[in-house]
């Protein structure tokens, strides 16, 4: 099962993410089951980790932050994130995100 789905009719990208807050740096860490694991350099208090996650995705996909929202899991580590109108080249960005994972990183 893939960690992302793209619905071309709705022009919506849905990501399944596993978040590790309080990391030293914000980065892609690898696969975590059917999710992509991201380390976030912000604490999980006062929505700081969620804001840092949205900022990371905003920079990675080069989209306005208003296009990115946490659909489910705002208070947990497992999050479903929706990105509206991800634009051309979304497959390339997803591939580059997965390739940024360290080698042998399944369930990192």
C-alpha positions as CSV (number, residue, x, y, z in Angstrom):
1,X,0.0,0.0,0.0
2,X,1.3,3.4,-0.9
3,X,1.6,6.3,1.5
4,X,0.0,8.7,-1.0
5,X,-3.0,8.9,-3.2
6,X,-3.8,11.4,-6.0
7,X,-7.4,12.0,-7.1
8,X,-7.2,13.8,-10.4
9,X,-10.9,14.5,-10.5
10,X,-10.7,16.5,-7.2
11,X,-7.1,17.6,-7.9
12,X,-6.3,16.4,-4.3
13,X,-3.2,14.6,-3.0
14,X,-3.7,12.7,0.2
15,X,-0.6,11.7,2.3
16,X,-0.4,9.2,5.1
17,X,2.4,10.4,7.5
18,X,4.0,9.2,10.7
19,X,5.4,12.2,12.6
20,X,8.3,12.2,15.1
21,X,8.2,15.5,16.9
22,X,11.2,17.0,18.8
23,X,13.7,15.8,16.2
24,X,17.1,17.5,15.8
25,X,16.2,18.5,12.2
26,X,13.1,18.3,10.0
27,X,13.6,15.7,7.4
28,X,12.1,12.6,5.7
29,X,13.1,9.6,7.7
30,X,11.7,6.7,5.7
31,X,8.8,4.4,5.5
32,X,6.8,3.4,8.5
33,X,4.4,0.6,7.5
34,X,2.0,2.2,5.0
35,X,3.0,5.8,6.0
36,X,6.0,8.0,5.3
37,X,7.9,9.0,8.4
38,X,8.9,12.6,8.9
39,X,11.1,13.9,11.7
40,X,9.9,17.4,12.8
41,X,12.2,19.8,14.7
42,X,9.4,21.2,16.8
43,X,7.7,20.1,20.0
44,X,4.3,18.5,20.0
45,X,2.8,21.3,22.1
46,X,0.6,24.3,21.1
47,X,0.4,22.9,17.5
48,X,4.1,23.8,16.9
49,X,4.8,20.4,15.3
50,X,1.7,20.6,13.1
51,X,2.7,24.1,12.0
52,X,6.3,22.9,11.2
53,X,4.9,19.9,9.3
54,X,2.7,22.2,7.1
55,X,5.7,24.5,6.6
56,X,7.9,21.6,5.6
57,X,5.3,20.3,3.0
58,X,4.8,23.9,1.8
59,X,8.5,24.2,1.0
60,X,8.8,20.7,-0.4
61,X,5.8,21.0,-2.8
62,X,6.4,24.7,-3.4
63,X,2.7,25.5,-2.7
64,X,0.9,28.0,-0.6
65,X,0.4,26.8,3.0
66,X,-3.4,27.4,2.5
67,X,-3.4,24.4,0.1
68,X,-2.2,22.0,2.9
69,X,-4.3,20.8,5.8
70,X,-4.3,18.1,8.3
71,X,-7.4,16.1,7.7
72,X,-7.1,13.6,10.5
73,X,-4.6,13.0,13.4
74,X,-3.9,16.6,14.4
75,X,-3.3,15.4,18.0
76,X,-1.5,12.1,17.1
77,X,1.6,10.9,15.4
78,X,-0.3,9.4,12.4
79,X,-1.7,12.0,10.2
80,X,-3.7,12.2,7.0
81,X,-2.7,15.4,5.1
82,X,-4.6,16.7,2.1
83,X,-3.0,18.9,-0.5
84,X,-5.3,20.7,-2.9
85,X,-4.1,21.5,-6.4
86,X,-0.6,20.1,-6.0
87,X,0.2,21.2,-9.5
88,X,2.3,19.8,-12.3
89,X,5.2,17.5,-11.5
90,X,3.5,16.1,-8.3
91,X,4.7,12.6,-9.1
92,X,8.3,13.9,-9.4
93,X,8.1,15.6,-6.0
94,X,6.7,12.5,-4.4
95,X,9.4,10.4,-5.9
96,X,12.1,12.8,-4.8
97,X,10.5,12.8,-1.3
98,X,10.7,9.0,-1.1
99,X,14.3,9.0,-2.5
100,X,15.3,11.4,0.3
101,X,14.7,8.5,2.7
102,X,17.9,6.9,4.1
103,X,18.6,3.5,2.6
104,X,16.9,0.5,4.2
105,X,14.6,2.8,6.1
106,X,11.4,0.8,6.1
107,X,9.9,1.1,9.6
108,X,12.6,3.5,10.6
